Amino acid sequence: MRDSLIFTLALSLFLFSGPSQAELTIEVVSGIDQQTRIAVVPFEWKGSGLSPTEFDQIISNDLQLSGLFEVIAPRNMLSFPSPDTDVNFRDWRILDADYLLVGSAEVVAGRLVSEVQLYDVLSGRQVMARRITAGPQDGRDISHRISDLAYEEITGISGIAESRILYVTDFLNANGERRYRLMLADQDGAREQLVIESAEPIMSPAWSPNGEDIAYVSFETGRAAIFMQSLSTGVREQLTSFVGINGAPAFSPDGTKVALVLSKDGNPEIYVLNLATGDFSRITDHFSIDTEPNWTPDGQGLVFTSDRGGRPQIYEIDLQTGRIARLTFRGDYNARPRLSADGRFLVMVHRNEGVYHIAVQDLTDDTLIIVTQTQLDESPTISPNGALVMYATKLNGNSILAAVSLDAGVKYNLPATSSSEVREPAWSPN
């Protein structure tokens, strides 16, 4: 990789190699040492035939994926209570369970209804009881919802089981022609859906804060252009068509603006597009390359990458005053900035001695943690609860997605189920 910030386009183009596309799988690499032990009892299905959804399995996978929970296998359970039966807490204390989750499901008047209860085993008390309804085919959505409710009740932190991810993949079709796809999936890689396919590269997917609209860069017009698309309707709009670089879209926290990079005036600079008026405002004006903007949580500033100091580093600009401050000083390369929802943590691609890792800088005390150990780690994106960072990396020569907690205690990989290569993840805002 090169020091020049042309990597915004050039590196992405370089990484577009590899065959086919396929669903992602989950491989948990590590979790915290003192995990919370929870028993998720197989749900009682009150309908006829087999249950349409393996509720307990999806919930268990969600909780295990967080790295914070150890889930007790059903084969080791001594009893199988449901919301309609009494709980013998002795059975669960023998298994050293900290929490017990029981549930049932049935179809009522054309709606899928689930009753769920969460118990603190040590105290022997119920800490959560909920009734959740959804469409008859939405058992996975109900399961993810229950996972998030249990996660938040136990940890005090919002869960991410209901969140989704965008990512890019490419493959060779039957004629040996390379095709590019922007894909959408649940955060665990399930329910993969095609958003758009093209014969030309697609890159830099970004979510609007409402979780319904996205933006991305496509070369389908013969040059880089930024598009905005509705996930529910598929309707899309081309936002830019300038000669030169059109890249790195990022929605403002209120969804009314998009920060982006344009070279229409001769040099890559950061602009802000007002979606209501279509007006562009130039934010930076420097002979260096300014790129990869991302908004501060309050919408009053942008963090971005610039080589104005000689090598790529991360800066912050106040949109009211125009004041620019450098944020990174360690390592010879820092790029692709992303801020946590509270603005405390800055996640970036960090290079030291020629090796690219994902790093997290605490902006309150300036501590820096290298959270990955692989090489060629790229494109970090932060989970909506600020607990995890997903990124693209290499594993056994293949491009995959991986995730790690901000303290590096929890790690998991999301390789494709075939030789497909995936990259450029973007985590939904909720």
Protein Blocks (a to p, Z undefined) as FASTA:
>chain_A
ZZblklmmmmmmmmmgcedjdddddddfbdcfbdcdddddddddfbghjdfbdfklmmmm
mmmmnopaccddfklpcbdcdfkbccdfklmmmnopabdcddddddeehiacdddddddf
klopafbdcdddddfklmmmmmmmmmmmmmmmmnopacfklpccddddddddfkopacdd
dddddfkopaiacfbdcfbdcehiacdfkomaccdddfklopacdddddfklopacdfbf
cehjdehiacdfkopaccdddfknopacdddddfknopacdfbdcfbdcehiacdfklpa
ccdddfknopacdddddfklopacdfbfghjbdehiacdfkomaccddddeehiacdddd
dfknopacdfbfbehiahiacdfklpaccddddeehiacdddddfkopaccddddfblbd
cehiaddfZZ
